[in-house]
């Protein structure tokens, strides 16, 4: 499991473990805080925003503190169990896993050798409420269930899957949780306000006696006639205190919440700080959310996240904080509605989309036009929902000028649809149709990705360096939909570059017709329709039929007639000619087959796009293993 980072945000201190850890753990706690705020509003009728805080406290225990934790957590019993494992029965992964666990336990008896721990202390949440033994138990979901998604429609996390981050962050894969729940949320007659549970998440193994073990062992579960009961109230307080966890009073609102403790953490204060800044910068700088993260290393040094001081995030934050139009290098735009009349809308209603914010830096030496290749070779959009965590930094493989920014989905239906497209690590919005995701969700995600790409392209066009003075080509339908031709330019074709004497044209490309067709008057969308005739040139007519490859792309052009070959718009073919096979590559249509002497007609149509963009068909054809011929037709 790994969260992909773009090259811009790679860091020497960040690790895959710290990325998953801060995303999943904070997301679950933040979901709980949001749930508690909505509960207070609904049950008490007050708009109270409880401040949410989550503290990461590293420590190195020696002497009596270390001994107390070892005794309270029964680590010696776990060490004895580790020694009894039949190593010959383990596969390669099992040997590697238990080798790591053994190294963590190696100096357990040495009081002067530090035992490293990490406490995660949250407040402003509702705690892990839900009666133990029922499907509503959030403590069970967080610590024992596998892949159980109990999040609400607004939630970002998956109670149960988030423990993957906790487990990976612990060297010996041992986690303890102590929670105090809001007493007003308990069922009538239920007095359980605090609970404790510890789990060692070990691989399956067999001991030297031949007995098989699942690998999981618990602390805080008691066998009863009715099954396993959880340690509650005074017993939960006692177990927590034996591990050095400060006990909580659920009658004090600030003390409601959960404390986790993990042994021998695989993360450090610096890696957590960088990861929190990278994925959680929006709620950290959004004062309305009352969201705070604090980090203290084992020496007591504060390493609190400060995203506004992180140079790599400055462009994203500048774009997010801008809500006005006085800076031409920053765009803040409400993307309006996903209209129910659109073909890809399977919701049956018109819904709000969200906001897009973009920024460029076109000053001399600015990152939009990097001086060195590979320095910043892509545009990046931080995709976010209501929670504010960056789901992913969507990479747009464009040419300069590069842009950075963020898209924040609207709350409600849009937020829920996008949530349904996220895998369990919440690292992207799926847009391809799949049986596991409702069609209305993937279609909306697909629309969002394309809409953001279109807006990005239009914004970048304002800053493209002008190299050729040509006139933009327009069509009557385009002008009618746009309300006229305000600049009064006359359409004209670009002059075709002269054919090099070394080139031998073997395939003739004739344009039969290229024109836009109206798709949606209300949404002001059109599609490009192109029909071309490919035939052998007279010099090679005697060789027909011969194998050829036809490639047709559709591109958006700027005011100078330039276009980015790396960024085609999706194109489809009406009918595949007889004897040809079709493939799609990066939005382009590729045909392979035998070209006869009479030639072949090919008709193509682009996916719908805004009338604000002018499209260009670029057909190429070549005998296989020969140089290609190219024509360009604009829309």
C-alpha positions, 0 to 999 in steps of 0.5 A: 500500500502506498500513496502516490506523491508527485515529484514536486512533493517528494521529500527526504523525510517523508515515507509511505508509512507516514503518509498512510498513517496521518491520512487514515488516522487523522481522517477517522478522528476528524470524521468523529469530530464532524459527527459529534458536531452534527450530533450536538447541533441536532440534539441540542439545537446549538451551532457549537463548533468543538475545537478539534485537536490531535496530538502526536507525542513521542517518548523513550521510556527507561527504568521504572516507566519502561517496566511499568509499561512492559508489565501493564501491556504483558509484553513478556508474555508476548515475547515468550510466545514469539520464542515458541514459534516454529521458524521452519513453518514460516514462509519468507514473508512470515520470517521477515515479519517476525524478524522485525518483531524480534528486533523490537523485543530484543532489549525488553529486559534491559531497563536502560535500553529505551522503549520507544512509544508514540501516543496519539491523543484526540479531543473534540470528538465523540469518542468511539461510541457504539455498544460493544458486541453490536455492529454500531461499535466504532471501537470494534470497527477501528481495532478488530474488523477488516475493511468495514466502512462505517463512514457517513455520507460526509465522512472521508475515512473508513472505520476499520481500514484506518487501523492499517495505518496504525499497524504499519506505524508500529514496529512489532504491530501492536496498538492500544486504544483507550476511549471515553465516549459522550455519555449523552450518546449512550443507550438508556441503561448503558453506563459504559463511558470508557473502554480499553483494548490492545491488539497485537496484529501478528501473522499466523504461525505454528508453535514448536508443539504444532499448535496453530495460532491466528497471530492476533492477541488482545489485551482488555477482552475478557471471556464470559458466558456471553462471549468476549466482553470489553474492559470498561470504566474503572477497569479500562482506566486501570489498564490505560494508566498501567501503560502510562495513558492519562485517564479521561473524564467523559463528563468533561467535554474536552476529555471525550475522545480516544488515545492510541499508543503504539510501540516502537513507531516506524515514523518520527516527528519530522516525517509526520510534520511533513506528511500532515502539511502535505495532505492536511494543509486546507483544514490547518489554514481554514480557521473556520474548521477549528482543526489543530495538529500538534507534534512533539518529539521524544526530546520534548521539541515541538514540531507542529505542522506549518503549511504556510511555511512550506515552500512547496505548498505556497502556490496551492495555498495562494490559490485556495486563499484567493476569492477575488479577481484582482490578481490575473495570475490566480483564478477562483471559479465556482464551476456551477452545476452538473445539469440533469439534462447532460447525457452523463448525469444519471442522478436525475437532478441538477447538483452543485459541483464545487470550486476550482482555484488555480495559480501560475507564476509567470514572472522571470524565474517563476515555476510556471516556466521552469528554466531546467527540464524536470524542475516542475514538468506538470500542472498539479490540482489538489482534489478535496472533499468536505473533510479537506484532506487532499485525496490526490494531487492530480497530475496534468501532463501539460507543457508550460506554463504550468499551473497549481491549485485545488478543486473543492467539491460541494457539500452534499450530493457531490461530496457523497458521489465522489466519496463512493468512487474512492478506494479504501485508502481514499487516494483518488476518484475513480472515473472508469465504470466498474460493478463496485461503484454506482454508475452515477458516481463514476460518471460524475467523477469523469465529468469533474476530471474533464471539467477541471482539465478544460478549465485548466487549459483555458486558464493556461492559455492566458499565459502561453508565450506567443511564438507565432502570429496567426489568427484563431479560426472560428466557425459560425456555430461557435460564434452564434453560441458565444454571442458573436465574434467580438474580436472581428477576426476572419477565419483562415487556414494556417499555411502548411509547412513545405514538404522536405525534399527528403520526404516522400508522401505515400498517403494522400489525406483529403479533408471532406468536412470538418465542422462543430456540432451543437451538443447542448445549447444550455450548457454551451457545449459542442463536439468536433466532427471530421471526415477524411479520405485517405488514398495512395499517392500516384507514386505508390498506387501500384503497390496497393493494397498495402498496410498503413497506420492512421492516427487522428488526434483532436487538440485545443488551440490557443489564440495563435493557433498553437496546440499541445500535442501531449494533451489531446481531447478524447476522440471517437470514430463513427464507423471502423472501415472494413479491414481496419482495426481500431485502438485508442491511445491517449485520447487519439484514434489509431487505425491499422489495415490495408489501404486499397487503391480507391482509398478509405473514408474515416469519420470521427467525432470528439467528446463534447467540450465548451464552446470557449475552446477551438478544436483542431483535428490532426490526422496522420497516415503512413505506410508501416515502417515509413515516415508519416504524412500530416494535415491539420484541420481546425474547428 
